[in-house]
């Protein structure tokens, strides 16, 4: 059981550490100290739900509903293009207004909505959690649940470290120029992922 949990943790960590739209969003919220707890909770709980569904064998849903991934891909591309454009606009306007501020200046509803879209409008998350994690968990029978818990634990650990650990970079991002660079990088990540989704990657 312990070995299955460790394997699940390592698999979950390997899938989530890659630079992606969701991670860039969590990092940005962490740097702004804007509703970080809510963002971390949404990301971790969403992953836990999807991992649980995958372990329960619902990964076959992706195969039985062929329209699901194209719909998710379309939503993901549209959202990433718009959000990436907003990041480039913020960079063009300069970084003064982005220098670390209180969480109260950003509406919680807007942050939660964006976070949910980054998580649930990403077709790759279904492949990673429902199909890949679910398939690997089946290989650890009868300890599939331990494998799933390990993978969910990796998600919580990573998002908490990324969101709350971002404040360690606060001295760097006290300079407006650093925010301009970050916004450009985030915008590039968003548009690159959107392009990959369009190309079917």
C-alpha positions, 0 to 999 in steps of 0.5 A: 500500500505504501509503495502504491501511494509513493508511486502515485505521488511521483506520477502525480508530481511528474504530470503537474510540474510541467509549465502550463497555463494553470501553473502560470496562473497560480504563480501569478496569483501567489505573487500578487497574494491574491486569494491564494488559498482559494486558488490552491484549494480549487486546483487541488480539489479539482485534481483530487476529484478527477483523479478519484474518478480515474481510479474509479474507472471513469476514464472510459468516459473519454472513449465513449463520448468522442465529442467531449475532448473537442468541446473542451479543446475549443473552450480552452483555446478561446479562453487561453487566447483571451487571457494571453491577450490580457497579459500582453496588454498588461505588459504594454501598459507597464508594471506599476499597477501590478506591483504586489498589492492586497488580495482585496483589490481583486474580486474573488469571483473573478479569480475563482472563475478564471481558476475553474476555467484553467482547470476544467476547460483543459482537455489534457487534464482529463487525459492525465487524470482520468486516463493516465492516472486511472490506468496506472492505478489499475496496475497497483491493484488492490491498492488503487485508492492508495495510488490515487491518494498519493497522486492527489497529495502530489497535486496539493503539495505542488500547488501549495508550494507554488502559490504560497511559496511565490511570495519568496520572490516578492523582492524581485517583483517589487520592481515594475519591470519584473512584472512586465517580463512575467506578464509577457512570459505568461502571455507566451505560455497561454498562446503557445498552449492554445496553439498546441491545442489547435494543432491537436498536440 
